[in-house]
Amino acid sequence: MSRYTGPAFKKSRRYNFSVLETGKELRKKPTAPGIHGTSRKKLSEYGVQLQEKQKVRFLYGLSEKQLRKTFEAAGKMQGIHGYNLLILLESRLDNLVYRMGFAKTRRAARQIVNHGHILVDGKKVNIPSYRVKVGNVISVKEASMDHPVINECVNMDINIPAYVNVDKAKKTGTYVRYPEREELNSEINESLIVEYYNR
């Protein structure tokens, strides 16, 4: 299954979960999409696990294959499997560009990376799934310093998490450390995703 490129609001309403992490989608229309959207069916155990996996997939904008590969890579790391999965997802270049406030959404961050506007430790990287290491410096390319979309985002008052340091004037940011679990989305139950893949 390829990466989903349809309306984000629809997926947020389907799973009763803000894919954009703003809550804006659910405030506008909290019911599930479709003519029978007012009622939500009780899910089976498998359905709950599948829904949790889908929430993470749409949140980070991954294909099914990408999420499966990331899950397998997380299993080879020391520590808790589910938490390791979230760390690897947070370490993606497109996600960190979004977290540093250089883009409004992860989709926009993916496009900025794809178009070659981002450097990692001074080298151009145009692969959104590139795994950034702790200590790496992410910066906007010199030729893209006046990019209108990036400038608009940098001038916005965006909440920047503690695990990244950002210099808005220079348009650079450092991945300081892995995020703590409490710094990540509290609506995600990663243990259900582990159960889904291990069933």
Secondary structure, 3 states (H helix, E strand, C coil): CCCCCCCHHHHHHHHCCCCCCCCHHHHHCCCCCCCCCCCCCCCCHHHHHHHHHHHHHHHHCCCHHHHHHHHHHHHCCCCCHHHHHHHHHHCEHHHHHHHCCCCCCHHHHHHHHHCCCEEECCEECCCCCCECCCCCEEEECHHHCCCHHHHHHHCCCCCCCCCEEEECCCCEEEECCCCCHHHCCCCCCHHHHHHHHHC
